[in-house]
Amino acid sequence: MFTGALTADLLLGDVHSLKGKRSVVRPIVAELRRRFAVSAAEVGDQDLHRRVQIGVATVAGEAGQVTDVLDACERLLAERPEVTLLSTHRQLFSDSD
């Protein structure tokens, strides 16, 4: 069994408050969960209104499946017009680690 984690650092567009930030981040996290059956949440920069870190985790029987899901999640984040994907960090774990 393999577990994969992706942390994405995003810059939000025209957002001027934490309430505005929530209105942008919530639909993104919900779409990640719905489309890819992953665990996703805002995991960093909660006190900044134009920056957000989103964490995604998934489990699969093969490393390639984990990689494919994380690739798809990263593409979704990169294609969202209301955010700019600044960087990502990935980790892959196997049950033998």
N, C-alpha and C positions, 0 to 999 in steps of 0.2 A: 504494500500500500504506500502511496506517495501523497504528500501534502505539499501544496504550493502556496506561497504568500507573495502578494504584490502590494507595495506601498507606492502611491502616486502623489506627487506634489503638484498642486494645481493653482493657477492664478485665476481669480474670478474677474469677470468683466466689470460692468457698471453696477457695482454693489457698494452701498454706503452705510450699511448697518449689519449687525449680526442677524437681525430678522430677515433682511434681504438675502444674506448668505444662506440661511436655512432654506429659503424658498428656492434657491438654486441647487443646493447640495442634496436635499431630500429626494427629489425626482431622479437624480443621477444614481444615488445609492439604491433606490427602489428598482430602477431599471436594471442595474447590475444583478441584483438578487433575482429578479423575475426572469430575465433572459438567459442567465447562465447558471442558475441554481447554486450560487456561491454565497458565502458569508461576506457581507460588506458593511462598512461603517466609516464614519468620520473619526479618524484616529489621532489627529494632530492639528495644531494651529487653531484651536477652538476660539481663542480670544482675538484673533485677527479677522477682520471682515473681508479682506480680499484674497486671503490665502487659505488653502485647505489641504489636508492630507487625507486621502481615502485609502483604507486598507481593504484588501480582498484576500480571502482564503478559500481553497478548494481541496478536495480529497478525491483521488481516483486510483484505480488499480495499476495504471502504468504512468510512467513519467511523461510520456508523450501526450497523454490525455490532459494532464495537469498543465503542461506547457501550452497546449492548444487553447485551453480555457483562459489562461492568463493572457495569452496573445490577443484573444477576442476582447477581453475586458480592457486591455490597454488601447486597442483600436477604438472601442466605443468612447473612451475618455478623450482620446486624441481628436475624434471627429465631432465632439460636442462644440457648437459654436459659441456658447456662453462662457467657456473656460479655455485656458491655455495650459496644456500639459508641459510642465517644466522639467520633470524628471521622474524616473521610476526606479524602484529597487525590488529585486526578486530574490526569493529563497525557495529552495526545493529540499524537502526532507523525505527520507524513506523510513520505513518502519525499522530498519536495521541501524539507524543513526542513534 
